Amino acid sequence: MLFCFSDCVLDTERRELERQWQPVPLGPQVFDLLVYLLENRERVVSKDDLFSAIWHDRTVSESTLTSHINAARKAVGDSGENQGVIRTIARKGFRFVAPVTEGASRAPPVPAPVSKDPLILPDRASVAVIPFEVMGHPNDTLPMASSKTSSQS
């Protein structure tokens, strides 16, 4: 599934985040946290929800959650002051607030059309290769092959 928001594209199948067309490295738990917030953007997600979904109820400190939220914010271009994507709801939790467009998956690359004219380059339809003769200056001379070389078989 693709999620497009702000200047980001998050691909859950490839487990990749791109921002401004550049890949953004994310740790696996930060990625999972971002996906969870995206998938539950219609509601406020509590800290307990995140501990359960991301860490599967293992004992994790609040500072770990805070650092993961900060890493997710940084990855999507947010900050503590600018909360245009991930908003903190005081004493309640977090909510993904950016407008999102969902897509099934990335379309596979479409191969360039192959020209039947061998002089047209397939990926540059406007560029043509024009045959030409090799011509030199009339006073130029090319070295001739010696008769020894040409007479031997």
NUNU-33235 format. One record per atom (N, C-alpha, C): residue number from 1; residue in one letter; x, y, z. Coordinates in Angstrom, 3 decimals, always signed. Layout:
N
   num   residuo       east      north         up
   NUM         A          X          Y          Z
...
***
This chain:
153
   num   residuo       east      north         up
     1         M     +0.845     -1.174     +0.000
     1         M     +0.000     +0.000     +0.000
     1         M     +0.893     +1.242     +0.000
     2         L     +0.489     +2.229     -0.771
     2         L     +1.204     +3.504     -0.806
     2         L     +0.391     +4.552     -0.062
     3         F     +1.066     +5.320     +0.749
     3         F     +0.474     +6.477     +1.414
     3         F     +1.251     +7.704     +0.955
     4         C     +0.561     +8.658     +0.337
     4         C     +1.194     +9.904     -0.101
     4         C     +0.670    +11.030     +0.784
     5         F     +1.574    +11.783     +1.375
     5         F     +1.198    +12.893     +2.244
     5         F     +2.342    +13.892     +2.242
     6         S     +1.976    +15.152     +2.465
     6         S     +2.968    +16.214     +2.501
     6         S     +3.890    +16.064     +1.289
     7         D     +5.186    +15.948     +1.482
     7         D     +6.113    +15.710     +0.370
     7         D     +6.717    +14.311     +0.485
     8         C     +5.914    +13.373     +1.039
     8         C     +6.388    +12.018     +1.322
     8         C     +5.551    +10.957     +0.614
     9         V     +6.191     +9.819     +0.376
     9         V     +5.509     +8.616     -0.097
     9         V     +6.004     +7.476     +0.785
    10         L     +5.060     +6.804     +1.445
    10         L     +5.401     +5.666     +2.286
    10         L     +4.853     +4.416     +1.602
    11         D     +5.730     +3.470     +1.330
    11         D     +5.375     +2.228     +0.660
    11         D     +5.479     +1.095     +1.681
    12         T     +4.319     +0.549     +2.084
    12         T     +4.330     -0.492     +3.118
    12         T     +4.840     -1.825     +2.589
    13         E     +4.658     -2.098     +1.294
    13         E     +5.143     -3.361     +0.735
    13         E     +6.668     -3.391     +0.683
    14         R     +7.264     -2.295     +0.299
    14         R     +8.724     -2.214     +0.222
    14         R     +9.352     -1.772     +1.529
    15         R     +8.511     -1.330     +2.463
    15         R     +8.978     -0.786     +3.746
    15         R     +9.959     +0.363     +3.508
    16         E     +9.524     +1.315     +2.674
    16         E    +10.353     +2.463     +2.326
    16         E     +9.573     +3.756     +2.513
    17         L    +10.308     +4.784     +2.903
    17         L     +9.774     +6.131     +2.960
    17         L    +10.634     +6.998     +2.065
    18         E     +9.972     +7.789     +1.210
    18         E    +10.676     +8.774     +0.398
    18         E    +10.162    +10.144     +0.788
    19         R    +11.066    +11.087     +0.836
    19         R    +10.697    +12.478     +1.088
    19         R    +11.394    +13.325     +0.052
    20         Q    +10.623    +14.117     -0.663
    20         Q    +11.149    +14.923     -1.765
    20         Q    +11.934    +14.045     -2.734
    21         W    +11.388    +12.878     -3.045
    21         W    +11.929    +11.918     -4.005
    21         W    +13.229    +11.267     -3.552
    22         Q    +13.601    +11.440     -2.288
    22         Q    +14.825    +10.839     -1.770
    22         Q    +14.464     +9.803     -0.708
    23         P    +15.128     +8.649     -0.705
    23         P    +14.848     +7.662     +0.335
    23         P    +15.252     +8.185     +1.710
    24         V    +14.423     +7.871     +2.697
    24         V    +14.689     +8.279     +4.076
    24         V    +14.936     +7.008     +4.889
    25         P    +16.132     +6.863     +5.443
    25         P    +16.396     +5.663     +6.247
    25         P    +15.610     +5.710     +7.555
    26         L    +14.955     +4.601     +7.865
    26         L    +14.176     +4.488     +9.101
    26         L    +14.468     +3.153     +9.758
    27         G    +14.547     +3.166    +11.072
    27         G    +14.629     +1.913    +11.803
    27         G    +13.295     +1.190    +11.691
    28         P    +13.294     -0.124    +11.875
    28         P    +12.058     -0.893    +11.699
    28         P    +10.923     -0.460    +12.626
    29         Q    +11.231     -0.124    +13.871
    29         Q    +10.165     +0.282    +14.795
    29         Q     +9.642     +1.678    +14.481
    30         V    +10.498     +2.561    +13.998
    30         V    +10.046     +3.899    +13.597
    30         V     +9.136     +3.766    +12.379
    31         F     +9.511     +2.904    +11.446
    31         F     +8.662     +2.660    +10.278
    31         F     +7.305     +2.109    +10.719
    32         D     +7.308     +1.104    +11.584
    32         D     +6.057     +0.514    +12.077
    32         D     +5.201     +1.546    +12.801
    33         L     +5.818     +2.406    +13.575
    33         L     +5.101     +3.457    +14.289
    33         L     +4.421     +4.406    +13.301
    34         L     +5.141     +4.793    +12.277
    34         L     +4.590     +5.691    +11.257
    34         L     +3.416     +5.031    +10.528
    35         V     +3.567     +3.768    +10.175
    35         V     +2.483     +3.035     +9.502
    35         V     +1.272     +2.934    +10.427
    36         Y     +1.500     +2.631    +11.690
    36         Y     +0.388     +2.507    +12.639
    36         Y     -0.374     +3.832    +12.771
    37         L     +0.368     +4.925    +12.874
    37         L     -0.290     +6.231    +12.961
    37         L     -1.077     +6.538    +11.686
    38         L     -0.504     +6.211    +10.540
    38         L     -1.194     +6.423     +9.263
    38         L     -2.475     +5.601     +9.171
    39         E     -2.373     +4.334     +9.511
    39         E     -3.531     +3.443     +9.409
    39         E     -4.627     +3.774    +10.419
    40         N     -4.272     +4.497    +11.479
    40         N     -5.242     +4.861    +12.516
    40         N     -5.434     +6.374    +12.595
    41         R     -5.294     +7.043    +11.468
    41         R     -5.330     +8.508    +11.453
    41         R     -6.687     +9.108    +11.768
    42         E     -7.734     +8.303    +11.767
    42         E     -9.068     +8.819    +12.090
    42         E     -9.280     +9.005    +13.592
    43         R     -8.285     +8.616    +14.380
    43         R     -8.444     +8.716    +15.833
    43         R     -7.120     +9.093    +16.495
    44         V     -7.217     +9.452    +17.759
    44         V     -6.034     +9.693    +18.579
    44         V     -5.517     +8.332    +19.044
    45         V     -4.238     +8.102    +18.857
    45         V     -3.599     +6.850    +19.261
    45         V     -2.901     +7.091    +20.594
    46         S     -3.238     +6.284    +21.577
    46         S     -2.639     +6.467    +22.909
    46         S     -1.249     +5.839    +22.959
    47         K     -0.511     +6.206    +24.004
    47         K     +0.809     +5.600    +24.213
    47         K     +0.668     +4.102    +24.408
    48         D     -0.362     +3.697    +25.140
    48         D     -0.582     +2.260    +25.356
    48         D     -0.840     +1.536    +24.035
    49         D     -1.592     +2.174    +23.131
    49         D     -1.820     +1.585    +21.807
    49         D     -0.490     +1.352    +21.098
    50         L     +0.376     +2.352    +21.164
    50         L     +1.674     +2.241    +20.489
    50         L     +2.566     +1.186    +21.141
    51         F     +2.596     +1.159    +22.477
    51         F     +3.394     +0.133    +23.163
    51         F     +2.920     -1.262    +22.756
    52         S     +1.612     -1.431    +22.668
    52         S     +1.049     -2.729    +22.309
    52         S     +1.333     -3.081    +20.845
    53         A     +1.106     -2.132    +19.938
    53         A     +1.241     -2.417    +18.508
    53         A     +2.693     -2.512    +18.048
    54         I     +3.555     -1.670    +18.564
    54         I     +4.931     -1.615    +18.066
    54         I     +5.859     -2.531    +18.863
    55         W     +5.709     -2.524    +20.162
    55         W     +6.607     -3.317    +21.015
    55         W     +5.940     -4.560    +21.582
    56         H     +4.718     -4.831    +21.174
    56         H     +3.991     -6.044    +21.574
    56         H     +3.993     -6.251    +23.091
    57         D     +3.695     -5.156    +23.780
    57         D     +3.565     -5.141    +25.245
    57         D     +4.843     -5.478    +25.989
    58         R     +6.000     -5.409    +25.321
    58         R     +7.255     -5.558    +26.054
    58         R     +7.461     -4.293    +26.868
    59         T     +8.220     -4.380    +27.912
    59         T     +8.486     -3.216    +28.739
    59         T     +9.453     -2.290    +28.010
    60         V     +8.944     -1.088    +27.716
    60         V     +9.727     -0.084    +27.003
    60         V     +9.510     +1.235    +27.725
    61         S    +10.568     +2.015    +27.855
    61         S    +10.447     +3.281    +28.567
    61         S     +9.727     +4.323    +27.718
    62         E     +9.184     +5.328    +28.375
    62         E     +8.536     +6.444    +27.682
    62         E     +9.547     +7.214    +26.846
    63         S    +10.803     +7.250    +27.307
    63         S    +11.820     +7.966    +26.526
    63         S    +12.079     +7.262    +25.194
    64         T    +11.940     +5.928    +25.153
    64         T    +12.078     +5.194    +23.891
    64         T    +10.956     +5.595    +22.937
    65         L     +9.747     +5.649    +23.450
    65         L     +8.622     +6.083    +22.626
    65         L     +8.840     +7.511    +22.128
    66         T     +9.263     +8.391    +23.015
    66         T     +9.508     +9.790    +22.644
    66         T    +10.566     +9.884    +21.545
    67         S    +11.653     +9.125    +21.672
    67         S    +12.710     +9.187    +20.650
    67         S    +12.215     +8.629    +19.322
    68         H    +11.363     +7.613    +19.352
    68         H    +10.813     +7.060    +18.113
    68         H     +9.825     +8.033    +17.461
    69         I     +9.014     +8.707    +18.262
    69         I     +8.097     +9.732    +17.733
    69         I     +8.916    +10.861    +17.103
    70         N     +9.968    +11.296    +17.790
    70         N    +10.828    +12.362    +17.254
    70         N    +11.490    +11.937    +15.945
    71         A    +11.940    +10.684    +15.865
    71         A    +12.559    +10.181    +14.636
    71         A    +11.535    +10.132    +13.492
    72         A    +10.307     +9.721    +13.800
    72         A     +9.250     +9.690    +12.782
    72         A     +8.935    +11.107    +12.321
    73         R     +8.858    +12.038    +13.266
    73         R     +8.599    +13.442    +12.903
    73         R     +9.704    +13.996    +12.008
    74         K    +10.934    +13.738    +12.385
    74         K    +12.067    +14.232    +11.588
    74         K    +12.018    +13.639    +10.179
    75         A    +11.688    +12.359    +10.067
    75         A    +11.650    +11.683     +8.769
    75         A    +10.622    +12.290     +7.826
    76         V     +9.513    +12.789     +8.370
    76         V     +8.446    +13.352     +7.526
    76         V     +8.493    +14.870     +7.459
    77         G     +9.528    +15.475     +8.051
    77         G     +9.699    +16.927     +7.976
    77         G     +8.946    +17.701     +9.028
    78         D     +8.549    +17.032    +10.083
    78         D     +7.855    +17.661    +11.203
    78         D     +8.850    +17.963    +12.317
    79         S     +8.381    +18.695    +13.308
    79         S     +9.172    +18.931    +14.511
    79         S     +8.197    +19.065    +15.672
    80         G     +8.722    +19.266    +16.850
    80         G     +7.858    +19.475    +18.009
    80         G     +7.011    +20.731    +17.869
    81         E     +7.579    +21.761    +17.248
    81         E     +6.844    +23.014    +17.069
    81         E     +5.901    +22.930    +15.873
    82         N     +6.410    +22.412    +14.755
    82         N     +5.612    +22.270    +13.536
    82         N     +5.046    +20.857    +13.499
    83         Q     +3.788    +20.711    +13.827
    83         Q     +3.167    +19.389    +13.879
    83         Q     +2.133    +19.258    +12.760
    84         G     +2.597    +19.423    +11.523
    84         G     +1.711    +19.345    +10.369
    84         G     +1.401    +17.933     +9.928
    85         V     +2.159    +16.962    +10.429
    85         V     +1.932    +15.566    +10.054
    85         V     +1.538    +14.745    +11.282
    86         I     +2.357    +14.788    +12.316
    86         I     +2.083    +14.033    +13.550
    86         I     +1.848    +15.038    +14.671
    87         R     +0.645    +15.060    +15.180
    87         R     +0.287    +16.014    +16.230
    87         R     +0.206    +15.313    +17.579
    88         T     +0.765    +15.967    +18.597
    88         T     +0.631    +15.483    +19.970
    88         T     -0.659    +16.048    +20.537
    89         I     -1.472    +15.168    +21.080
    89         I     -2.703    +15.574    +21.755
    89         I     -2.417    +15.415    +23.253
    90         A     -2.342    +16.543    +23.953
    90         A     -1.920    +16.540    +25.364
    90         A     -2.722    +15.537    +26.191
    91         R     -1.996    +14.734    +26.944
    91         R     -2.526    +13.728    +27.861
    91         R     -3.414    +12.677    +27.196
    92         K     -3.385    +12.610    +25.863
    92         K     -4.205    +11.620    +25.141
    92         K     -3.357    +10.716    +24.251
    93         G     -2.408    +11.324    +23.505
    93         G     -1.599    +10.519    +22.606
    93         G     -1.178    +11.295    +21.372
    94         F     -1.276    +10.632    +20.218
    94         F     -0.780    +11.206    +18.969
    94         F     -1.799    +10.950    +17.870
    95         R     -1.767    +11.843    +16.886
    95         R     -2.663    +11.658    +15.746
    95         R     -1.950    +12.088    +14.478
    96         F     -2.111    +11.286    +13.431
    96         F     -1.592    +11.622    +12.103
    96         F     -2.606    +12.564    +11.480
    97         V     -2.198    +13.811    +11.189
    97         V     -3.164    +14.838    +10.772
    97         V     -2.992    +15.327     +9.327
    98         A     -1.945    +14.939     +8.639
    98         A     -1.736    +15.408     +7.262
    98         A     -2.745    +14.738     +6.328
    99         P     -3.197    +15.457     +5.296
    99         P     -4.045    +14.812     +4.287
    99         P     -3.271    +13.685     +3.599
   100         V     -3.955    +12.568     +3.361
   100         V     -3.305    +11.370     +2.817
   100         V     -4.047    +10.901     +1.571
   101         T     -3.276    +10.497     +0.577
   101         T     -3.815     +9.826     -0.600
   101         T     -3.276     +8.407     -0.572
   102         E     -4.182     +7.434     -0.717
   102         E     -3.771     +6.035     -0.702
   102         E     -3.770     +5.470     -2.107
   103         G     -2.842     +4.547     -2.334
   103         G     -2.777     +3.837     -3.610
   103         G     -2.456     +2.386     -3.362
   104         A     -2.786     +1.543     -4.344
   104         A     -2.552     +0.107     -4.183
   104         A     -1.067     -0.211     -4.136
   105         S     -0.330     +0.210     -5.140
   105         S     +1.117     -0.021     -5.189
   105         S     +1.686     +0.800     -6.321
   106         R     +2.988     +0.810     -6.388
   106         R     +3.637     +1.528     -7.474
   106         R     +3.418     +0.758     -8.768
   107         A     +3.178     +1.497     -9.825
   107         A     +3.032     +0.855    -11.129
   107         A     +4.388     +0.345    -11.575
   108         P     +4.426     -0.845    -12.182
   108         P     +5.726     -1.324    -12.667
   108         P     +6.227     -0.403    -13.768
   109         P     +7.535     -0.300    -13.918
   109         P     +8.056     +0.583    -14.959
   109         P     +7.564     +0.144    -16.329
   110         V     +7.185     +1.102    -17.139
   110         V     +6.714     +0.832    -18.489
   110         V     +7.914     +0.892    -19.424
   111         P     +8.151     -0.185    -20.193
   111         P     +9.302     -0.147    -21.088
   111         P     +9.093     +0.897    -22.180
   112         A    +10.185     +1.487    -22.631
   112         A    +10.124     +2.479    -23.701
   112         A     +9.685     +1.792    -24.980
   113         P     +8.893     +2.479    -25.803
   113         P     +8.470     +1.861    -27.058
   113         P     +9.681     +1.611    -27.959
   114         V     +9.641     +0.504    -28.651
   114         V    +10.733     +0.151    -29.537
   114         V    +10.370     +0.616    -30.938
   115         S    +11.248     +1.370    -31.538
   115         S    +11.016     +1.902    -32.878
   115         S    +11.371     +0.855    -33.918
   116         K    +10.585     +0.794    -34.987
   116         K    +10.910     -0.101    -36.086
   116         K    +12.001     +0.507    -36.954
   117         D    +12.216     +1.784    -36.823
   117         D    +13.269     +2.472    -37.568
   117         D    +14.550     +2.354    -36.751
   118         P    +15.557     +1.618    -37.220
   118         P    +16.775     +1.417    -36.420
   118         P    +17.573     +2.690    -36.196
   119         L    +17.228     +3.757    -36.900
   119         L    +17.976     +4.990    -36.729
   119         L    +17.414     +5.849    -35.610
   120         I    +16.276     +5.481    -35.048
   120         I    +15.669     +6.241    -33.954
   120         I    +16.009     +5.528    -32.651
   121         L    +16.562     +6.254    -31.721
   121         L    +16.880     +5.676    -30.414
   121         L    +15.581     +5.492    -29.650
   122         P    +15.317     +4.319    -29.033
   122         P    +14.026     +4.063    -28.404
   122         P    +13.706     +4.967    -27.227
   123         D    +14.695     +5.406    -26.456
   123         D    +14.381     +6.234    -25.296
   123         D    +14.498     +7.727    -25.594
   124         R    +14.829     +8.073    -26.777
   124         R    +14.951     +9.470    -27.181
   124         R    +14.307     +9.614    -28.562
   125         A    +12.986     +9.608    -28.608
   125         A    +12.277     +9.601    -29.884
   125         A    +12.605    +10.823    -30.727
   126         S    +13.025    +11.913    -30.115
   126         S    +13.288    +13.117    -30.889
   126         S    +14.718    +13.190    -31.420
   127         V    +15.537    +12.212    -31.075
   127         V    +16.925    +12.214    -31.522
   127         V    +17.074    +11.146    -32.593
   128         A    +17.597    +11.505    -33.737
   128         A    +17.798    +10.542    -34.813
   128         A    +19.282    +10.407    -35.105
   129         V    +19.682     +9.244    -35.514
   129         V    +21.058     +8.988    -35.921
   129         V    +21.060     +9.033    -37.438
   130         I    +21.849     +9.897    -37.997
   130         I    +21.899    +10.071    -39.441
   130         I    +23.225     +9.528    -39.948
   131         P    +23.195     +8.571    -40.898
   131         P    +24.450     +8.016    -41.408
   131         P    +25.233     +9.085    -42.176
   132         F    +26.532     +8.985    -42.167
   132         F    +27.367     +9.920    -42.891
   132         F    +28.597     +9.187    -43.395
   133         E    +29.239     +9.769    -44.355
   133         E    +30.470     +9.190    -44.874
   133         E    +31.649     +9.817    -44.157
   134         V    +32.673     +9.043    -43.958
   134         V    +33.885     +9.579    -43.366
   134         V    +34.650    +10.269    -44.482
   135         M    +34.822    +11.538    -44.323
   135         M    +35.513    +12.299    -45.362
   135         M    +36.670    +13.040    -44.723
   136         G    +37.736    +13.090    -45.399
   136         G    +38.891    +13.813    -44.914
   136         G    +39.212    +14.968    -45.839
   137         H    +40.196    +15.696    -45.474
   137         H    +40.666    +16.781    -46.315
   137         H    +41.357    +16.167    -47.520
   138         P    +41.194    +16.760    -48.721
   138         P    +41.803    +16.163    -49.914
   138         P    +43.311    +15.973    -49.797
   139         N    +43.998    +16.784    -49.013
   139         N    +45.450    +16.653    -48.892
   139         N    +45.868    +15.626    -47.842
   140         D    +44.881    +15.134    -47.055
   140         D    +45.205    +14.120    -46.048
   140         D    +45.516    +12.806    -46.745
   141         T    +46.487    +12.084    -46.217
   141         T    +46.776    +10.762    -46.759
   141         T    +46.683     +9.761    -45.630
   142         L    +46.156     +8.613    -45.955
   142         L    +46.062     +7.540    -44.972
   142         L    +47.213     +6.590    -45.219
   143         P    +47.784     +6.033    -44.162
   143         P    +48.875     +5.084    -44.389
   143         P    +48.338     +3.874    -45.143
   144         M    +49.065     +3.453    -46.130
   144         M    +48.681     +2.297    -46.926
   144         M    +49.254     +1.042    -46.297
   145         A    +48.528     -0.044    -46.442
   145         A    +49.022     -1.312    -45.930
   145         A    +50.183     -1.758    -46.811
   146         S    +51.222     -2.282    -46.207
   146         S    +52.375     -2.697    -46.996
   146         S    +51.972     -3.900    -47.854
   147         S    +52.646     -4.059    -48.936
   147         S    +52.323     -5.151    -49.855
   147         S    +52.629     -6.487    -49.196
   148         K    +53.597     -6.488    -48.238
   148         K    +53.927     -7.706    -47.512
   148         K    +52.707     -8.216    -46.738
   149         T    +52.075     -7.293    -46.029
   149         T    +50.948     -7.674    -45.190
   149         T    +49.768     -8.091    -46.036
   150         S    +49.528     -7.368    -47.121
   150         S    +48.344     -7.672    -47.908
   150         S    +48.527     -8.901    -48.780
   151         S    +49.787     -9.272    -49.124
   151         S    +49.998    -10.431    -50.001
   151         S    +50.034    -11.744    -49.222
   152         Q    +50.271    -11.660    -47.913
   152         Q    +50.296    -12.886    -47.115
   152         Q    +48.881    -13.318    -46.808
   153         S    +48.667    -14.657    -46.821
   153         S    +47.338    -15.088    -46.467
   153         S    +47.337    -15.947    -45.265
***
